[in-house]
Amino acid sequence: MNYKKIYQNEVQKRLKPIDDSSILTLEDIRLLPEPVQKYLVYVGAIGKPRIQNVKAVFNGSMKRNLKSGWMAIMSRQYNFFDSPARYFYINAKMSGIPFDGLHVYSGSEATMQIKVASMFQVVDARGEKMNHGETVTVLNDMCFLAPAVLIDVNIQWETIDSHSVKAIYTNDKITVSAVLKFNQMGELIDFMSDDRYYCEDGKTYLRYTWSTPIGNYKEIDGRKVPSYGEAIWHIPYEGEFCYARFDLKEIEYNCTEFMY
């Protein structure tokens, strides 16, 4: 099973000509909470084409647990928003040994598979908790990589205060929520959810608070995007476990052809 080839094939199945050329307007966002409106204006989403899909490439580092060391990674992903889907392919290396993995979320079902040296499968996670947790990941990507899609009717909003809101996202029969925090400029700076599961081996799922602080916004093709982010588990009695650090290298919207 070649994860790279599966990733390419699945993405190519979803790519198609963009037939919606409509522009996101202030009228489109007027019912969103004020912090979200301010965010969409800040990132330059207004006056730009609506987003159908996004491709992103990251460099960074990850660790499997609190005791393990960091391993260098490169990840590539495509997200599709008409019918929610996320394809995430990752290469990593630790102590000279290569790993690769494939996360797929399509419809409302998710899988996570990891191999060592492209030969030995060490993780094959799937099932109800995986589906639920990865729906949070999809919402997270919508907020950070493609905020123009936050007008999605499947997101319900609750205002907490002038700098934070709660997003409640439903896909199929799965509903998850997260708290989004913004700074004075309107930048989204953190995302916290209690609806994701920590799973190290693909078998045991533990429900902890998950957060993804981001920053270092930069402009790419007229849109501001965060270029750095972390992923953190908040483990009771142990504290924060930062297990991933990402630097954005490439981002492209409304892709019609597969580019690795």
VEXDREN-2710 file (C-alpha; in Angstrom, 1 decimal):
% VEXDREN-2710
k/r/px/py/pz
1/MET/0.0/0.0/0.0
2/ASN/1.7/3.2/-1.3
3/TYR/0.3/6.1/0.8
4/LYS/1.8/8.7/-1.6
5/LYS/0.0/7.1/-4.6
6/ILE/-3.3/6.8/-2.7
7/TYR/-3.0/10.4/-1.7
8/GLN/-2.5/11.5/-5.3
9/ASN/-5.3/9.3/-6.6
10/GLU/-7.8/10.4/-4.0
11/VAL/-7.1/14.1/-4.5
12/GLN/-7.3/13.8/-8.3
13/LYS/-10.7/12.3/-8.0
14/ARG/-11.9/15.4/-6.2
15/LEU/-10.3/18.1/-8.4
16/LYS/-12.6/19.6/-11.0
17/PRO/-13.0/22.9/-12.9
18/ILE/-14.1/25.8/-10.7
19/ASP/-17.6/26.7/-11.9
20/ASP/-18.3/29.3/-9.1
21/SER/-16.7/32.6/-9.8
22/SER/-18.7/34.5/-7.2
23/ILE/-17.0/37.0/-4.8
24/LEU/-17.2/37.1/-1.1
25/THR/-18.8/40.3/0.1
26/LEU/-19.5/42.2/3.3
27/GLU/-23.2/41.3/2.9
28/ASP/-22.2/37.6/3.0
29/ILE/-20.6/37.9/6.4
30/ARG/-22.9/40.4/8.1
31/LEU/-24.6/37.8/10.3
32/LEU/-21.3/36.4/11.7
33/PRO/-20.1/37.4/15.1
34/GLU/-18.2/40.7/15.1
35/PRO/-14.8/39.1/15.8
36/VAL/-15.2/36.7/12.9
37/GLN/-16.2/39.5/10.6
38/LYS/-13.2/41.5/11.6
39/TYR/-11.0/38.4/11.0
40/LEU/-12.3/37.9/7.5
41/VAL/-11.7/41.6/6.7
42/TYR/-8.2/41.4/8.2
43/VAL/-7.1/38.4/6.1
44/GLY/-8.4/39.9/2.9
45/ALA/-11.2/37.5/2.2
46/ILE/-13.6/40.2/1.2
47/GLY/-13.6/40.9/-2.5
48/LYS/-11.8/37.7/-3.4
49/PRO/-13.3/34.6/-5.0
50/ARG/-15.1/32.1/-2.7
51/ILE/-12.9/29.1/-1.8
52/GLN/-13.7/25.7/-3.1
53/ASN/-10.5/23.9/-2.1
54/VAL/-7.1/24.6/-0.6
55/LYS/-3.6/23.0/-0.9
56/ALA/-1.1/23.6/1.8
57/VAL/2.5/22.4/2.3
58/PHE/4.3/22.5/5.7
59/ASN/7.7/21.8/7.2
60/GLY/8.0/21.2/10.8
61/SER/8.6/18.7/13.6
62/MET/6.5/16.2/15.6
63/LYS/6.8/13.9/18.6
64/ARG/4.7/10.8/19.4
65/ASN/4.5/11.2/23.1
66/LEU/5.9/13.2/26.1
67/LYS/9.0/11.1/26.3
68/SER/9.9/10.8/22.6
69/GLY/12.2/13.1/20.7
70/TRP/11.3/15.4/17.9
71/MET/11.3/14.2/14.3
72/ALA/11.5/16.4/11.2
73/ILE/8.4/16.3/9.0
74/MET/7.0/17.6/5.7
75/SER/3.3/17.5/5.2
76/ARG/1.1/18.1/2.2
77/GLN/-2.7/18.4/2.2
78/TYR/-5.7/19.2/0.2
79/ASN/-9.0/20.3/1.7
80/PHE/-12.3/20.4/-0.2
81/PHE/-15.3/22.3/1.1
82/ASP/-18.3/21.6/-1.1
83/SER/-18.5/18.1/0.3
84/PRO/-16.1/18.1/3.3
85/ALA/-12.9/16.2/2.6
86/ARG/-9.3/16.4/3.9
87/TYR/-6.3/14.5/2.5
88/PHE/-3.1/14.8/4.5
89/TYR/0.1/13.1/3.6
90/ILE/3.2/13.3/5.8
91/ASN/6.9/12.3/5.6
92/ALA/8.9/12.1/8.8
93/LYS/12.3/10.9/9.9
94/MET/13.5/10.0/13.4
95/SER/16.9/8.6/14.2
96/GLY/17.5/8.1/10.5
97/ILE/14.4/5.9/10.1
98/PRO/11.7/7.2/7.7
99/PHE/8.0/7.3/8.5
100/ASP/5.1/8.2/6.2
101/GLY/1.5/8.5/7.0
102/LEU/-1.9/9.3/5.4
103/HIS/-4.9/10.9/7.1
104/VAL/-8.1/10.8/5.1
105/TYR/-11.4/12.4/6.0
106/SER/-14.1/12.0/3.4
107/GLY/-17.9/12.3/3.9
108/SER/-17.8/12.0/7.7
109/GLU/-15.4/9.0/7.9
110/ALA/-11.7/9.3/8.9
111/THR/-8.7/7.1/8.9
112/MET/-5.1/7.5/10.0
113/GLN/-2.4/5.1/8.8
114/ILE/1.3/5.2/9.4
115/LYS/4.2/3.1/8.2
116/VAL/7.8/2.7/9.2
117/ALA/10.3/2.6/6.3
118/SER/7.4/2.4/3.9
119/MET/7.0/-1.2/4.9
120/PHE/5.6/-1.9/8.4
121/GLN/2.3/-0.5/9.3
122/VAL/2.4/0.8/12.9
123/VAL/-0.9/2.7/13.1
124/ASP/-4.3/2.0/11.5
125/ALA/-6.8/4.2/13.2
126/ARG/-10.5/4.4/12.3
127/GLY/-13.9/4.3/13.8
128/GLU/-16.5/6.5/15.5
129/LYS/-14.0/8.4/17.8
130/MET/-11.6/8.9/14.9
131/ASN/-14.5/10.3/12.8
132/HIS/-15.5/12.6/15.6
133/GLY/-12.0/13.9/16.3
134/GLU/-11.1/14.5/12.7
135/THR/-14.2/16.6/12.2
136/VAL/-12.5/19.0/14.6
137/THR/-9.4/19.0/12.5
138/VAL/-11.6/19.9/9.4
139/LEU/-13.1/22.8/11.3
140/ASN/-9.6/23.8/12.4
141/ASP/-8.4/23.9/8.8
142/MET/-11.4/25.9/7.8
143/CYS/-10.6/28.5/10.4
144/PHE/-6.8/28.8/9.7
145/LEU/-6.3/27.9/6.1
146/ALA/-9.6/29.0/4.4
147/PRO/-11.5/31.4/6.6
148/ALA/-13.6/32.6/3.7
149/VAL/-15.6/29.3/4.2
150/LEU/-16.7/30.3/7.7
151/ILE/-19.9/31.5/6.1
152/ASP/-20.8/27.8/5.9
153/VAL/-24.4/27.2/7.0
154/ASN/-23.3/24.2/8.9
155/ILE/-21.4/26.4/11.4
156/GLN/-23.4/27.9/14.3
157/TRP/-21.9/30.7/16.3
158/GLU/-22.0/31.9/19.9
159/THR/-20.3/35.2/20.9
160/ILE/-18.3/34.8/24.2
161/ASP/-16.8/38.3/24.3
162/SER/-15.2/40.9/22.0
163/HIS/-12.2/38.6/21.3
164/SER/-13.6/35.1/21.4
165/VAL/-16.4/33.1/19.9
166/LYS/-17.6/29.5/19.9
167/ALA/-18.1/27.7/16.6
168/ILE/-20.4/24.7/16.5
169/TYR/-19.9/22.6/13.3
170/THR/-22.0/19.8/12.0
171/ASN/-21.1/17.5/9.2
172/ASP/-23.5/14.6/8.5
173/LYS/-24.5/13.4/12.0
174/ILE/-21.3/14.6/13.8
175/THR/-21.3/17.9/15.7
176/VAL/-18.2/19.4/17.3
177/SER/-17.3/22.7/18.8
178/ALA/-14.3/24.9/19.4
179/VAL/-13.5/28.3/21.0
180/LEU/-11.7/30.8/18.7
181/LYS/-9.6/33.5/20.2
182/PHE/-8.6/36.7/18.4
183/ASN/-6.2/39.6/19.1
184/GLN/-6.8/43.3/18.8
185/MET/-5.8/43.4/15.1
186/GLY/-8.4/40.8/14.2
187/GLU/-5.9/37.9/13.9
188/LEU/-7.1/34.5/14.9
189/ILE/-4.5/33.4/17.5
190/ASP/-5.9/30.2/19.0
191/PHE/-8.4/27.4/18.6
192/MET/-9.4/25.2/21.5
193/SER/-11.7/22.1/21.4
194/ASP/-12.7/19.3/23.8
195/ASP/-14.0/17.2/21.0
196/ARG/-10.8/15.6/19.8
197/TYR/-9.1/12.4/20.9
198/TYR/-5.4/11.8/21.7
199/CYS/-4.5/8.5/20.1
200/GLU/-0.9/7.3/20.0
201/ASP/-1.3/3.7/18.8
202/GLY/-4.5/3.8/16.8
203/LYS/-6.3/1.8/19.5
204/THR/-6.6/3.8/22.7
205/TYR/-8.5/7.1/22.5
206/LEU/-8.3/9.7/25.3
207/ARG/-10.4/12.8/25.2
208/TYR/-8.3/15.8/26.1
209/THR/-8.5/19.5/25.4
210/TRP/-6.7/20.3/22.1
211/SER/-5.4/23.7/21.0
212/THR/-3.6/25.1/18.0
213/PRO/-2.0/28.5/18.7
214/ILE/-0.9/30.3/15.5
215/GLY/0.8/33.5/14.4
216/ASN/3.4/35.1/12.1
217/TYR/0.7/36.1/9.5
218/LYS/2.1/36.8/6.1
219/GLU/0.4/37.9/2.8
220/ILE/0.2/35.4/-0.1
221/ASP/-1.6/36.4/-3.3
222/GLY/-3.5/39.1/-1.4
223/ARG/-4.6/36.9/1.5
224/LYS/-3.1/37.0/4.9
225/VAL/-2.4/33.5/6.4
226/PRO/-0.7/32.3/9.6
227/SER/2.7/31.0/8.7
228/TYR/3.4/29.2/12.0
229/GLY/1.4/27.0/14.3
230/GLU/1.6/24.4/17.0
231/ALA/-0.7/21.6/18.1
232/ILE/-1.0/21.0/21.9
233/TRP/-2.7/18.4/24.1
234/HIS/-3.7/19.7/27.5
235/ILE/-3.2/16.5/29.6
236/PRO/-4.7/16.4/33.1
237/TYR/-2.0/16.3/35.9
238/GLU/0.8/16.5/33.3
239/GLY/0.2/19.9/31.6
240/GLU/0.7/20.9/28.1
241/PHE/2.1/18.5/25.5
242/CYS/3.1/20.3/22.3
243/TYR/3.5/17.5/19.8
244/ALA/3.7/19.4/16.5
245/ARG/5.2/22.6/15.1
246/PHE/4.4/23.7/11.6
247/ASP/5.8/26.3/9.2
248/LEU/3.7/27.1/6.2
249/LYS/5.7/26.8/2.9
250/GLU/3.0/26.9/0.2
251/ILE/-0.7/27.6/0.0
252/GLU/-2.9/27.7/-3.1
253/TYR/-6.7/28.1/-3.4
254/ASN/-9.2/26.8/-5.9
255/CYS/-6.8/24.2/-7.5
256/THR/-7.9/22.4/-10.6
257/GLU/-4.9/20.2/-11.2
258/PHE/-2.9/18.0/-8.8
259/MET/0.4/19.4/-7.8
260/TYR/2.5/17.4/-5.3
END
